[in-house]
């Protein structure tokens, strides 16, 4: 994985981390809500896979593992913003927030330990993403029942429930992360070639456009949550 572009200012990194984090929050609320409303399967694994794709996109542009937890934290904050605005309980959606943070933490650790593999082809990228998603999913099952036990997690509270959860939730999420992480990284490399020169030459244009897109993502996320997504 190449080093980051020293010609880019911290404002560029911060702006894009906030934008990608807001987009992550929107994907969590919009895609997750749509799948639930439509009664489709694999809601959690699909949302996890898309989250890994967005974090891979950021990694491809910045070349620094530390952007991953930044994107995850902003994703949580963009969803949590709906809590005070809508007068919801403080720990509303606590498990969903925990899942995002664990995905970011495990991917950050995995990329940090296997930098050279991430710089390789799609197979090592997939392996790193699979391991991170699997570890995050297993940790979520272990911790989520104590942080904010919900009906979904408690439905696996029986003999063999842990194995069932791993096979039906964690493994599919890890497989989708392994599939979508390299795709997100490839898209990030293409966007890098477009966004970086644009930023260096036309900051006056990029800043307001990215800021407006971020606010739109956050506003739409709050609205979706307010409608029950």
Buried (B, 14 or more C-beta within 10 A) or exposed (E): BEEBBEEBEEEBBEBBBBBBBBBBBBBBBBBBBBBBEEEEEBBBBBBBBBBBBBBBBBBBBBBBBBBBBBBBBBBBBBBBBBBEEEEBEEEBBBBBBBBBBBBBBBBBBBBEEBEEBBEEEBEBBBBBBBBBBBBBBBBBBEBBBEBBEBEEBEEBEEEEBBEEBBEBBBBBBBBBBBBBBBBBBBBBEEBBEEBBEEBBEEBEEBBEEBEEEBEEBBBBBBBBBEEEB
